[in-house]
Amino acid sequence: MQTVLTVTALREKLRPLREAGKQIAFVPTMGNLHEGHMRLIERAHALGDHVVVSIFVNPLQFNDKRDFDVYPRTLEEDTDKLAENGVEILFNPGLDQIYPQGMERSTKIEVPELSDILCGHFRPGHFVGVATVVATLFNIVQPDVAVFGEKDYQQLLIIRRMAADLCMPIDIVGIETVREPDGLAMSSRNRYLSGEERKCATGLYRTLQGARELILGGETDCRDIESFGMEELTKAGFRPEYFSIRQAKDLGEAVKGGQNLIILAAGWLGKARLIDNLLINSV
């Protein structure tokens, strides 16, 4: 595997592949890689002839500088995992490669409506940071396909909308959330959990399952189910931010008897902010 540090060097590596008509699959990450990331890479291998993975901890998407400062950085371990999983190119740029004018002077990208609800409400500016860095990486790598996890479902929809609105010729593929045996969604932030908090963390997925059962059982009052979710998360030890039932296609407000819904939730356990979701294909 080759580790590339600059935009110029990456383009030089990719140019002959592109000229040869090879499909380039891209997996952008912030590092601290786990099995969920490896599933993304596995899918990327199936979709492309060559796989590029980026590791860049993007300060623009952190609305709390302390969170950025303590975000786990495990480059050596990550590099070994990527090599073991057949990744050919790791793009590990410095801040100057992504924001050559500095973050304050850089062009920003905002996806209206989708960016200000749910996680965006509690993390102002977060999705502007996400959209901006992903668009920049897309322009640098120019992949044919990019792979993202569905755990960050709101992020996935924002990236799809951005790519469509800006006419980016990139297929955005979402991969089902990878979970621990007890149901907890894999996340780099899980390492923030203490032993006791890790036991409580399963309550997030369990509460989502309980809400889905209510919907599939015929309950139609989404507000009542959302209140149930908030109460259950609190009982499980969380400081919940939201528990919301939305339309899966665009995160619009759910309506009684609606089809293709998704339940999304976020909450804090100690220092860890956890998110998860559960799709409901029909009610």
N, C-alpha and C positions, 0 to 999 in steps of 0.2 A: 504494500500500500504506500502511496505517495502522500505526504503532507505538504500542502501548498499554503503559503502565507499571504500572497498578494493577488490582487485582481488580475494584474498583467500575467503572472505566472499561470494562474488557473485558466485563463483564456487560451494561452499557448498550449496547455495540455489538452484542452477540449476541442480546439479548432480541427485537428486532423480527424478526430472521432466524428465530429459533425459533418465534415466534408465527405467522410466515407459513408454517410447515411445511417450512422448508428443512433439508436434511441438512448437518450440520456435521462435517467431517473434520479430524482433529487429528494433527499430527506434533510430538511433543516432542523437543527436541534440546538439546545443550550448546554449540551453535555450532561455529565452525571448519568450516563446511559444505563438503562436497565432492560429487562426482557421485553417490555413494551416497545422500546426503540428497535430492538432486534426484529420484532415482528414487522415493523415498518420497513426495515431494510430487506427482510425476506420478500415482502411484497414488491419492493422496488426492483429486486433482482428479477422477479417474474414479469415485470412490466417493461424493463429497459435492458439494453445491451451492456450498459455501463452505469454504475451507481456512484453518485457523489453525495457525501454527507458533509454538512457544515456544523461546526461547533463555534458558537458566538453567543456569549452572555450579553444580551442587549440592554444597556442601561436605560434606553428610551422607554421601555415598557414597564419599568419599575417605578411606581408612584411613591415608593418608600426607599430611600437610599440605603437604609440599614438592611433591608431585604436583599438589595443588590450586593451589598458588601459581604453578606454571609452566604450567598447562594453557593452551593457546593460546586467546586471546580476540581475535576478528577481526570485531567487530560491524559495522563499516562495510562490509567486503567481504561479509559475510553478508547484510546488508540489501539490497545491490545484487543479489545472486544471487536472493534471495527475490522481489524485485520483478520481476526478469526472468522468473521462472518462475510468475508469476501469483498469488502468494500475496496475499491481501487483508488479513490481519491478522497482525502479528507481536506476540506477547506477550513482553515483555522485562522481567520483574519484578525488583525488588530483593529482597534477602534478607528484609526486613521483610514483604514481601507473601506470601512462602511460609511463613516461620516467624515469625509475629507475636509469639509468646511467647518467641522465641529457640530455637535448635536443642535445647538441653539440656532445655527444658521442654515441647517439642512432643510430641504424640502420635506414636508410632512404629508402623509396620506391619511385621509379619514373616510371611513365608510359610514354614511349617515344612518341613523335609526338603530341599526344593529349594534353599534359601538357604545351606546349610552345606556343600555338596559342590562339587567342581571349583573354579571361581573363588571360590566362597564360602569354601572351606577356606583358600585362600591370601590372601583379602582379607576378614578378619573384619569383619562389620558392613556390608559394601558393599551387599548386596542389601536390607538393612533401609533403607538410604538411598535406594536405587532405588525400592523399593515405596512408601515414604513420600512421596517427591516426586511420583511418577507418580499415586498416589491423590489427592494434593492438587491436582495439575494437572487430573486428570479431574473433580474436584468443582468446580473453578473454571470450566473450559471447558464441561463437560457435553456432550461431543461424541457423535455417533451412531456414529462409527467412529474408531479410532486406528490409525496405521500405524507399524510397527517393522521394523527389518532383522533378518534371520535370522543375521547374523554373530554377534550377541550372543544365541545361541540359548537359553542358560540364562535370561537376562533375559526373553526373549520368553515362555518357559513360566511364569516367576514372575508376570509381569504378567497372563497369561491366567488363572492360578490365582487370583490376587488378585481380579481382576474378577469371576470366577465365584463365589468364596466370599463376596464382599461384595455380590453381586446388583447389580453395576453394569450398566446397560443399554447397554453399549458393545460393538461388534463389534471385536475385536482382530485385525488383519490383519498377517501376516508377509510380508515381501518378500525374495526370494532375494538372497543376498550379491552385491554389485557388486564386480567385480575389475579390477585393472589388466591390461593385455595379457599380462603374464607370470604372472598368476594371483594375485598378492598382493591380499588383501582390502583394499578401501579403508577407511581409518581416519584419524581426526584424529591419532592417535599416530604415524602413519608419518613425520610431519615431524620426529620426534625422531631418525630414523635418519641415520647418516652415509652417505656415498656407498658405502663398502665394506659397511656393514651392510645397506644397501638391496639390494645384490646377494645377500647371504646370506638375506635375508628370504623369497625365493621358496622356500626349502627347507621352509617350513612347509606350504604348499599341496602341494608336491611329495610330502612325506612322507605327508600325508593321502591323496593319490591312490594312493601305493604301498600303503598299508594297505587301502584299498578294493579294490584289485586282488587282494590276498591273500585277502580275504574272498570276493570274487566268484569267485575261482579255486578255492574249496573249503576254505580254511583255517578251522578251527572253534575253535581255541584262542585266545580273545581275549587272554589274558594274554601269550602269545607275541607276538601282533601289537602289543600295547601296549609290550612291551619293545623290539620292533623300532622302533617310533615314537620312543621316548625316545632310543635309540641314534642314530637317523638325525638327529634334531634336534640332538643334541650334536655330531655330525660336521659339521653345517651351520653351527655356530657359535653355536647357541642355548644358553641356560641354561634347559632345559625345566622347567616346573612339573608338568604332567601331559599324558598322552596316553591318552585313555580311550574305550572303546567302550561305548555305552549304548543303552538303548531310547529311540527318538525321542519316544515319546508322553509319557514322564514322567521320563526320565533315570535310570530304574532300571537295575540291573546287567544286562548282556547275558548271555544264556544260549546254549549251543551250539544251532545251528540256528534261532536267533531271527530274527524278521522285523522289518522297519522299524527298522533300527539307525541310529545316528549316531556318527561319530567326532569327538571334540572334543579340542582341544589348546591349550595356552598356554605361552608361554616368553618369555624376555627376550633382546633383542639390544641391548647397551649400555644406554641409558636407556629404551628402548621395550619395553613389555610388549605382546606381540601375541597375539591369540586368533583361532581359525578353527575351522571344522567342515565336515564333509562328510556328507551324508545318503546312506544306502544303503537303497533302497526294498525290496530283497529279497535274500536270500542262498540 
